[in-house]
Amino acid sequence: MNWFIAVLKKYATFSGRAQRAEYWFFVLFYILIFIGLTIIDSVTGTLNPLYGFGLLGGLFALSMLIPSIAVGVRRLHDTGRSGWWMLLALVPLIGGIILLVFFCLDSQPGDNAHGPNPKAVAA
């Protein structure tokens, strides 16, 4: 949960680097919270089965849009890529697969153009 809160503290920070743990723990807690809100939406009757989310889930997804993009850009920076690679998400299927591979790659060792290696800073 600390990683999720750390990402929220850097709400719209697109500079710097994010190690794999920061990105994937953010994604994990995002999904868990979204599932919980979807269950609440289902119980309260605000779930729209056509779209797959309701009022609370939609508000949560909208509020997490900027932090999600920001941590994705920082994760790409950690692998030595520009944040503009996030635009691959707009390419159906192939773009998502390529981004998944990039997000799974290890950090670029040492410093790069986007800052010091977060693993080295944490150690």
C-alpha positions as CSV (number, residue, x, y, z in Angstrom):
1,M,0.0,0.0,0.0
2,N,3.0,2.3,0.6
3,W,3.8,2.2,-3.1
4,F,0.3,3.2,-4.0
5,I,0.4,6.2,-1.7
6,A,3.8,7.1,-2.9
7,V,2.5,7.3,-6.5
8,L,-0.4,9.5,-5.3
9,K,2.0,11.8,-3.6
10,K,3.7,12.3,-7.0
11,Y,0.2,12.8,-8.5
12,A,1.3,14.6,-11.7
13,T,5.1,14.1,-11.7
14,F,6.1,13.0,-15.1
15,S,9.9,13.4,-14.6
16,G,12.2,11.0,-12.8
17,R,12.1,7.2,-12.7
18,A,9.9,4.6,-11.1
19,Q,11.2,1.1,-10.4
20,R,9.2,-2.0,-11.2
21,A,7.9,-2.5,-7.7
22,E,6.4,1.0,-7.6
23,Y,4.6,0.5,-10.9
24,W,3.3,-3.0,-10.3
25,F,2.2,-2.4,-6.7
26,F,0.3,0.7,-7.9
27,V,-1.4,-1.4,-10.6
28,L,-2.2,-4.2,-8.0
29,F,-3.9,-1.8,-5.6
30,Y,-5.6,0.1,-8.4
31,I,-7.2,-3.2,-9.6
32,L,-8.1,-4.3,-6.0
33,I,-9.7,-1.0,-5.2
34,F,-11.6,-0.9,-8.5
35,I,-12.9,-4.4,-8.0
36,G,-14.1,-3.4,-4.5
37,L,-15.8,-0.3,-5.8
38,T,-17.5,-2.4,-8.6
39,I,-18.9,-4.7,-5.9
40,I,-20.2,-1.7,-4.0
41,D,-21.7,-0.3,-7.2
42,S,-23.3,-3.7,-7.9
43,V,-24.9,-3.9,-4.4
44,T,-26.1,-0.3,-4.5
45,G,-27.5,-0.6,-8.1
46,T,-25.3,2.0,-9.7
47,L,-23.4,-0.6,-11.8
48,N,-23.9,-0.3,-15.5
49,P,-23.4,-3.9,-16.9
50,L,-23.0,-2.5,-20.5
51,Y,-19.9,-0.6,-19.5
52,G,-18.7,-2.8,-16.7
53,F,-18.4,-0.1,-14.0
54,G,-20.6,2.1,-12.0
55,L,-20.6,5.5,-10.4
56,L,-17.9,4.9,-7.8
57,G,-15.7,2.8,-10.1
58,G,-16.0,5.5,-12.8
59,L,-15.1,8.3,-10.4
60,F,-12.2,6.3,-9.1
61,A,-10.9,5.5,-12.6
62,L,-11.2,9.2,-13.6
63,S,-9.4,10.4,-10.5
64,M,-6.6,7.9,-11.1
65,L,-6.1,8.7,-14.8
66,I,-3.3,11.3,-14.3
67,P,-1.4,9.3,-11.6
68,S,-1.6,6.2,-13.8
69,I,-0.2,7.9,-16.8
70,A,2.5,9.6,-14.7
71,V,3.7,6.4,-13.1
72,G,3.7,4.7,-16.5
73,V,5.8,7.5,-18.0
74,R,8.3,7.3,-15.0
75,R,8.4,3.5,-15.5
76,L,9.3,4.0,-19.2
77,H,12.0,6.6,-18.1
78,D,13.4,3.9,-15.8
79,T,13.9,1.6,-18.8
80,G,15.6,4.4,-20.7
81,R,12.7,5.3,-23.0
82,S,10.8,8.5,-23.5
83,G,7.4,9.0,-21.9
84,W,6.0,9.5,-25.4
85,W,6.1,5.7,-25.8
86,M,2.9,5.7,-23.7
87,L,1.0,6.7,-26.8
88,L,1.5,3.1,-27.9
89,A,-1.5,2.4,-25.7
90,L,-3.7,4.0,-28.4
91,V,-2.7,1.2,-30.8
92,P,-5.2,-1.7,-30.3
93,L,-3.7,-4.9,-28.9
94,I,-0.2,-4.6,-30.2
95,G,0.5,-1.3,-28.3
96,G,-0.6,-2.8,-25.0
97,I,1.5,-5.8,-25.5
98,I,4.6,-3.7,-26.3
99,L,4.0,-1.5,-23.2
100,L,3.5,-4.6,-21.0
101,V,7.0,-5.8,-22.2
102,F,8.5,-2.4,-21.5
103,F,7.0,-2.2,-18.0
104,C,8.3,-5.7,-17.2
105,L,11.9,-4.9,-18.2
106,D,14.5,-4.2,-15.5
107,S,15.8,-0.8,-14.8
108,Q,18.5,0.7,-16.9
109,P,21.6,0.4,-14.8
110,G,23.2,3.6,-13.5
111,D,22.0,7.1,-14.2
112,N,20.2,8.0,-17.4
113,A,18.8,11.1,-19.0
114,H,15.8,11.0,-16.6
115,G,17.7,10.8,-13.3
116,P,19.5,8.4,-11.0
117,N,18.6,4.7,-10.7
118,P,15.9,4.4,-8.0
119,K,17.3,1.0,-7.0
120,A,20.7,2.6,-6.3
121,V,19.1,5.5,-4.4
122,A,17.0,3.2,-2.2
123,A,20.0,0.9,-1.4
